[in-house]
């Protein structure tokens, strides 16, 4: 690192102790570096200091940033002097800015006007209308699932608790699984059994209320209350979130189209635009 750069780092670390003497009319703070007639100011690198964990981190971050800034400014100056055609660059910048402006406007429009509430009747109507689109590509089950080490001393007792309908037994099983980092699921959601056991076959689960599978490391317990096979229609509660997302997405598009049409009609009435080529 050059002596000049070291001095800049030292200035950076000391300027936080004093607040005055800014030499910039726009209150950008002290000048930290210069490339030709472009300056790097104190306020542009303050965040580097605040985000660093130590003084040494601050020095390293500022050194890296200043070097990077100087190189970038030198390259920009070189590009300008080589008479790069800015026409395409300016057009791309304008197009990009326009897209950002439209995105920000549409986002604000959606935040202020979109109704994201979806009733059960809307969900059911959409599900019924497009039911063919909701065929399963995997087998799913409802019920309890537990994954327990084959070396657990309480394995037999845990299996009894698993098959029990008493809440106190399930709580004992739940606590034991939590302490030992075992998997235990007893909610009402649909699950893909192959997420737990890749080797499991649907024929093993079909027409069964209880299924037990073991490998060299774990015992897998399944208590099945409902089963749906691949290519069957998905239960509505399984695709509820998917349908909600689709409906909300359609509302967004309709809201944007409606707003665009209103803007166009208003401009037409006021004659705010003309077409000169027929």
BELNORSUL-V882474 format. One line per field, one symbol per residue. ss: DSSP state (2 for helix, 1 for strand, 0 for the rest). phi: phi as a letter, one per 20 degrees, with the letter a starting at -180 (. if undefined). A space follows every 50 residues. Layout:
ss->???
phi->???
//
This chain:
ss->00222222222222200000000000000011111001111222022222 20002222222222222222222222222220000222222222222222 22222222222220000002222222222022221000011111111110 00002222222220002222222222222000111000001022200000 02222000011111000111111111110000100000022222222222 2222222222222222222200000000
phi->.ffffffffffgfeffecdemfddfemenffdbbcldddddgffcfffff eeebfffgffffgfffgffffffffffffffelffegfffffffffffff ffffffffgffecfeeecfffffffffffdgfedefdbeccdqeccccff effdgfffffffefeefffffffffffffemeebcceeeecefffdcfef dfffefmcecbccccfdcdddcddebbcegnfffffffdgfffgffffff fffffffffffffffffffelebcdedd
//
